[in-house]
Each structure stands twice: as C-alpha cells, then as structure tokens.
Amino acid sequence: MRRRVLEIQDYWLREAKSRAGETLRNVLDILVELMYIEPAQFILEFLQNSEDALMEARKEGYFRVGLFKDKVVISNNGKPFDESDLDCLCGIRSSKKPSLGYKGFVGIGWKSVYKISSHVEVHSGRVSFEFSRDYWSRPAAQELLRRYGLEPKDVLWQVTPIPTQPIEALPEGVTSFVIHLDDEPKYYTIARAVDELGPSILLFLDYVSRIEVLDRVRGRSRVMRRFTEGEEEFDSVRVKRVMTLVEENGSASAERFLVFKKEFTVPENVRRDPLTGKARRSDVVKREVALAFSLRSTLEGEDLKPLEGAKFWGIYSFLPLHEVRTGLKFLIQADFIVHPGRRYLNTEAKWNHWLMGCVAELVKDSIRYLQRLYKRSYLSVLDYRYIGDEVFEKLIRPYIVSTIDSVLSDPLVVCIKGHEVRLSFTVRATEEVLELIKYGLLSEEELKQIYGVEKHILDPNVKLRERDVVPVLDLKDLLSESLIKAKLSRDPSEAISFLGKVYKLAYKRSTPIPPEKRYAITSSRELKLAFAAYLPRLSLEVEDLRRRFPEIDEYLKTLDLVHEGLVNIAGTEVLKWLGVRDVDLKELVEKVILKQISVESPAPRVNKLLAATALVKKSGVKATSPILVLTKSGAIRRSNEVWYPVKLFEGLEDAMRALDVEMLDIDSYIKYDPDTESWRSFFTDVVRGLRLYDVKRTYYGTYCIVYDYVYDLIDKIRGLLEEVQADINVKLVRLLKRLYDSLRRDCSREIDGGPHTLRLVRDDGGFALSNECLLHDAYGPKERWSQWRERGFPVGPFVSPKYLENPSDPEEIASWREFFTRILGVMEEAGREVIERFAEWFAERKLMERSYRVVGRGDECDLRIDVEGEVVCVEVKGRRGKLREIEVGLPVRTLRFGERYWLVVVEGIPNDPRAWLLRNPGKLLGEIEIIIPGKLIEERGELL
C-alpha cells in the first residue's frame, strides 16, 4: 500500500503542470466551493462512507466523531482501505455502484473536508498518509519539487498523498481520519452540526448502528444506538420496530419508530432515462423505499406521534437532505438522485418521480397497517401542511399528498362503543356531553333526533388531522326540541333528569345557551321556552298580594309554572340564569292591579283606587296610558284630563276653579305613601302639568313640541279674561305668565308669535286692551308716565300694579315688564303727540311759577303770556333726550316778533324733564329757518 501511495504521488506531481492537471485544479476548487456550501457537510459524507465500509465488512459497527479545538477525528470499524479506495480518495472518481448497495462515492463526497481543512491525515489498515497544502512549502519537500520542476503552488495537494508513519497504534480494523481545522472558529460550526444529529439518522442505515460523539472542548459525550425490537411482514411490506437510545452525559433517553420497507422493480423506461444513467443507476434492477413513523408510550400502551420541525428533517436518501421539507408528519427514505452536495432533490429526474410513486404505494400499505393497530392516533401522523416549494409541488403533492387525500377522504375512526365508522358519520362530544352519556342520560341512537340522520360519537382519544372537520356535539346541541319531546313522551322523569343535568353542567361551565334553546318542562309536562315559564315557589310579597286581591289567583292559573322535579335537579339559581322568572310583585301588579285603575275599567271605590295606585307605584310599574285618578273635588277622572298641583298653580285656586280645571288630590295619595318625588315620577306621563313640552334634537337643530293641553289652557284663559272680574283677571294673567316663563327657556320660538291682545285691569280698576295700555311706573318702564298723571297731566291708561306678587323684587318686575311688552304688546313709551302735549303742559307750569300769566294759545304761538303788559309769543319744543344731544329748528316767520318771541325747550321727557327759555332766538338768524343747537340754548338761555 505504501508503494501505491508513492505511485499516486509520482503521477500527480508529473501531471501538476499539464493541461489535465490545470483542469483538475479548477475542478477541485469548484467542487469544494460550490458543491459543499455548508462547512460541516463533510460529517455526513464521512458517515455515508462509513456505512459503505461496514457493508463491505459485512457487519454492523460504529461511526465515531472526536471534537477538539483545532481538529476533528473521525473513525469507523468498517473494512480498511484497499488500493481501489486509495485510488478513489486520490482522485475525483468512484468505483462504487449503487446497484451493489453502496450509498456513497468515496473520493467525491470526501472532498468536502477541504471546506474546513488544508491538512487531513488518513490511517487505515497498514497504510498512513496525509493531504497537506503547507507540507509542499516546507524544506523537506523542496528536493522532491525540484526533481519535478514544481513550485509549492503548482502541487495538486488535495489529491497528492504524502506517506506518513503512524505515531500511535490503532485498533485492528479501524480507519481514522484526523482533520486539522484551518482556524479555531470552525470548531463551533462543526459542533453545532454534530449537535443536530438526532437518533433518526440511524433509521435508514443498515450497518452503522452506533454513532459516538466526544466533545473534548465542552466536555460532552453522546452515544446514539439503534436496536431492532421486532420485525414482521404485512402484505409484502417489511415492518420493523426500531428503538434508538441516546446516552448523553450520564442520562439516557429512548425513541421508538415504526419503519416500513418495501422493494420495487425499476421500470425499463426509468432505467433508460439519461439522468438515471448519469446518476449511475441504469444497472439498478430493484430499489427499496421506506417510511418511518414515531411512536410514544401512553398509559394505555402505545400510539403514534407526529414528527415536527427540523429535528427530523423530512426526506432521507439514506442520510437526511437538509434543505428539503415535505410538510409531512413522517419520514421518507429512498435512493433519490440528489444535487451535488446532497442538499436538494432533482425534481426533473424520472427516477425520483418513480421512487415517489413507490413511496405513495407504501403509504397506502402503511395506512392499512396503522389503521388496524393504531386506530386512535393513525390520522394524526398522516396530516400535512403546504410548503409550496418546488419539491413539494412536483414530488410531494402529486404523489404523497394526493394518495393520503384519496385514501383518507372519509377515514375509518373508532367510536365510543368500540365500533368503526366513517368519519362523516361521527360527532365529537364535549366533556360535558360524555358525562351525560356515562350516566345513561344520552345514547347514540338519540342523536338522530338532533341531526336527522344516524350519527356516532367519536372516541375522545382519537387524534384527528387539522383538516378533519367533525361537528362538535355540545350541551347546546342537546337542547333540541325534538330530542326533549321524544324523551318527555317516553318517560317524563327521564326528560326532567336529562334537562336538569344539562343545565347544571352548562351553568357550571359558563356555557352560553341561545335563548331559543332554553326550554323548561312545566307542571303540566309541557315544553315551554324558559322566558315564558315561572318558578312555582311564590315570595311572601306575592302571597300577601293574593290575600288582598283575590283576582291574583285567577291570573296565576294562566301561568306556566316549572315542574317541581326540574327545580329540584337544576336549582332555582340555574333556572333564573336561563331566564325562568319569579312570579314577582311587579308582574302581577302590571297584569292585574294596573288593569283595575285603567280608564277602561269601572271606577273603583276611592280607598281601593288609592291603595291599588300606591301598589302600582311601589312595584315599579310605570303607567304609560291614562289611568283613573282622584281629584281635589272628590271625583274620579281620567288622568289625562287632570292637572298635577305643581308650583304653576300655587295661590291661583280661584283661577283654576274659574277655568274648571280638575286638580289631582295628591294629598290623599301621599297618605298611602309619603314619598312625594316618587309620586311626581309616577304621574309624569299620565297627568297634566308635570311636563309641558318635549325637546327634540335632530341633525338640523333643536326644536320644541308644546303639548296640546298647554295650548288649550292658554286659549281657555284668553277667553275667560273677556268676562271675569278684576281679581280673577289678575290671577289668570299670573297663570298665563307662569306658563310663559315655564316655556321660555326651550320653547321661545313657539311662544314668540307676536303680541297677543288681552283684556287687562287698569290701575284705576277699570279694564283696557293690553295694546292700549302703558306700563305703570311700578314695572320700571323706559318712560315713567304714571307719576305725571298723578300731578295732573292727562295720560294713560296704565296696567294695574296688582299683577305683581312681590313689588319689591327686581327680578319679578323685570320679568313682568318683558311679559307685558313682548307677549301682550303693552307700551312702555308714549307717542310723539303725548311728548308735545307734555312739553306745553310742563312749560306752562314753569312759566306760571315765574308769575307769567297765560293769556292765550294757538295760531302762530303755542302760548301767549303777559310780560309787564306786553304779549309775548312762546314757542314750546319737547324732546326725550338731553338738551346737548339735540337740535331745535324754528320757522323764519316767527322772527318778526323780535323781542316778543321766546323759545322754551323741554328736555328729558318724561323721566327727568327740564325747561330752557331762550328770549328772542331770532338773534341767531338763518335764511330759511333757525337751527339752534341744544348746546347753544343751554349757554344763552335760562333754566325755568
């Protein structure tokens, strides 16, 4: 062997600078860089070569990995290297044929080691050698290189062996590889890859039955073993029970698998396919495919466990294909044609499509086997999820997924009685329903009453796939009218027990039950909806009501009372939760007592009316339509014709009698219940006065709707004002104003329709229309005229101050002033004619106070006075404003009087009048008229 190592060395040194050598150098670079992307790929390649070595040795053995900071040592106890192996290792060809059972290609996959190392030692049998890039730069190699005329860079070091001597004795029959790492960080990459090797990697290897990993850096050790626990044949399928044992750092764990294997003959057209030939499989006659399903121990024995995640990969070509995902819950093994680097399947190869068809056939066989032995878990391992990549769409979906979907379109499943039926005929019962079945309250035969067709209850331990849709039979489904009626007709006590137990479970689990499924069995053994049924046990209040009103018993006879047996089983709390009602005071009052005070019933005695009304109020029943009520006159009237004695009517009893308005005798009602506010609330919607209007808010704004009875009362007041005496008139107008004040805040637009003329009391005791009257000074008008009438100036009429209830209250005065002027059209300013008359009257009084005697009026002068024997013509002008704020114009014709023409201007009429005298204003002459500013009058004139 050493001689052969030297022959190979000589060959590659001679070829190093040849065209073939240059080509090989490029091929080796491409092979390492492109085919083997993952640095740790070499681990699987070495494992595959170990499998082949053990096959050639015809024995089971081990694959051992030792991890150091700077190197990896890999060994196996298979057949030692022979010259053929040496030739393959020192080249890029392989003599191993898949038809002979070989799984690897020694010499090709082995080159992946150069991804992480440029120095690899090989020790096998009686030969030791190495491949080293750095060796050819050392002094010891220079003489040899000169002999061949080479530089160190020219050497094809990956295939040129260097003979060595072993420095330690190897056990007989062991092949060892020492891989020196180019840099220490590569250790961590390799360590991670080795950690990922799980026990499933042993499943599809026939000869490597033990994998040992010794990590000297982290101080860890792991040994994975494979044991065959049993084997049988099923329809030409070999079925193995395999256990893998993992011993790691003193602890051990085991996993069990069910492995199905079946051999198929390769069709001629597949063997002749060009891709089959390139993969060196054209001479393969038969090939075996395999499936592996994971098992787990349970309390009842053993069942199947779906495989999840990258821990198990999905497809194996003896060893896992890391990049391939199937979406399946089991493993697939076949001699697939893979891309270089063992990373991906060739999806175009006819060979691979044929293999997938074989796998699909094996899947069918496996389903029959699993269905027979693992009835409750077999479906869970036949689930899948869509991956959507090329392998899934071209190989997995058309063959495996379609087979599973076809065979399991309506799979057989186990029911609670142990029999098997199709999944479409089953329902899955909830835990609560199973409890009812356990105690004999429900049978499978009764499901037809719920579903209309025959159904069976799925064994609760059956594990389904995500895509298996089974109706859930829950407590709500049991509340089927036809089911309950069938039980009721067969055995009422059974129906009561069944329904009571269902409700107790639903209540305990807080299971919502739709209202239309809440049934109750009544004392007459009829089925009613819960909300229409009543609890049979009456409260003390109801019992008392029965004694006071015999009519109650007649009403109770019309109610559907729940059967006592259902109350005893389900309990009052549960039945109330369902909507079964107490026979409560409120309902009885609403159905019986309220009718006794309805306007459609004959009027009862006063005491019974008051007692019944108080009971209605106390029970919380709200009267929404007219009822019979007691008025202050002692009569019983319809409530919608009676007024509540609100503050609006305080002190106006005479007016109310004049209006023939009936008032509610609230004092009599308060004797039965002193809660005044609750009486107001009770009567709000049925009597008049507590609510005068409604406010509506819409998108376009807010508007007020005044009730018709308010308008009716206003019209009645207006009509009555035409004929009543003064004292009643005052009270009626006060009532009208109170109505106005009550409506003013929200309904101002509705009541501001313009002044309304009414007959009012004057201050002298007579009557006048409101639009003919002036406001009396007691109302604080803009112009205080009534003071001058008392001094002799004829003006009026004035509204009587008697309308004021509190003449010293400024707010009330202002309110009346607004009401009279804005609503009734009463005047608070006199006209121009009154102003002029008052000015003459006031000027005359002031001149007389100066001892001037008035001797005449009219013509061209307002007044003629005697001034020391001469007649002086006096022109009088009256103004509301102050003198400084006005101008006075005079006709020119009056200027001929000269000194005998005086002008008197009265300002501040009527609240603060003052008279100014200007003698001979003609001194301020204009061409057409004299315009005299008030300021000038004040400066040149004199105050009378």
Secondary structure as UniProt FT lines:
FT   HELIX           2..15
FT   TURN            16..17
FT   HELIX           19..30
FT   HELIX           31..35
FT   TURN            39..40
FT   HELIX           41..57
FT   STRAND          61..67
FT   STRAND          71..76
FT   HELIX           83..89
FT   HELIX           98..100
FT   TURN            106..108
FT   HELIX           109..115
FT   STRAND          119..124
FT   TURN            125..126
FT   STRAND          127..132
FT   HELIX           134..137
FT   HELIX           139..141
FT   HELIX           142..148
FT   HELIX           152..154
FT   TURN            157..159
FT   STRAND          162..163
FT   TURN            172..173
FT   STRAND          175..180
FT   TURN            184..185
FT   HELIX           186..195
FT   HELIX           199..202
FT   TURN            203..204
FT   STRAND          208..215
FT   TURN            216..219
FT   STRAND          220..234
FT   TURN            235..236
FT   STRAND          237..248
FT   TURN            249..250
FT   STRAND          251..265
FT   HELIX           268..271
FT   HELIX           274..278
FT   TURN            279..280
FT   TURN            282..283
FT   STRAND          286..298
FT   TURN            299..300
FT   STRAND          301..305
FT   TURN            310..311
FT   STRAND          315..316
FT   TURN            322..323
FT   STRAND          331..333
FT   TURN            340..341
FT   TURN            347..348
FT   HELIX           350..373
FT   TURN            375..377
FT   HELIX           378..382
FT   HELIX           390..391
FT   HELIX           392..401
FT   HELIX           402..407
FT   STRAND          412..415
FT   TURN            416..417
FT   STRAND          420..422
FT   HELIX           423..425
FT   STRAND          426..429
FT   HELIX           431..438
FT   TURN            439..440
FT   HELIX           444..446
FT   HELIX           447..451
FT   STRAND          456..458
FT   TURN            460..461
FT   TURN            466..467
FT   STRAND          472..473
FT   HELIX           475..478
FT   HELIX           481..490
FT   HELIX           492..508
FT   TURN            509..510
FT   HELIX           515..517
FT   STRAND          519..522
FT   TURN            523..524
FT   STRAND          527..529
FT   HELIX           530..532
FT   STRAND          533..534
FT   HELIX           540..548
FT   HELIX           551..556
FT   TURN            557..558
FT   STRAND          560..562
FT   HELIX           564..570
FT   HELIX           572..578
FT   HELIX           585..588
FT   HELIX           589..593
FT   HELIX           594..596
FT   TURN            599..600
FT   HELIX           606..618
FT   TURN            619..620
FT   STRAND          627..631
FT   TURN            632..633
FT   STRAND          636..638
FT   HELIX           639..641
FT   STRAND          642..643
FT   HELIX           647..649
FT   TURN            650..651
FT   HELIX           653..658
FT   TURN            659..660
FT   STRAND          662..664
FT   HELIX           666..672
FT   HELIX           676..683
FT   TURN            684..686
FT   STRAND          693..698
FT   TURN            699..700
FT   STRAND          701..706
FT   HELIX           708..721
FT   TURN            722..723
FT   HELIX           726..751
FT   STRAND          759..762
FT   TURN            763..764
FT   STRAND          767..769
FT   HELIX           770..772
FT   HELIX           777..779
FT   HELIX           786..790
FT   TURN            791..792
FT   STRAND          798..799
FT   HELIX           801..803
FT   TURN            807..808
FT   HELIX           810..818
FT   HELIX           819..823
FT   HELIX           832..849
FT   TURN            850..851
FT   STRAND          853..858
FT   TURN            859..860
FT   STRAND          861..867
FT   TURN            868..869
FT   STRAND          870..878
FT   HELIX           883..885
FT   STRAND          887..891
FT   HELIX           892..900
FT   STRAND          901..907
FT   TURN            909..911
FT   STRAND          914..919
FT   HELIX           921..923
FT   STRAND          929..933
FT   HELIX           934..940
FT   STRAND          942..943
//
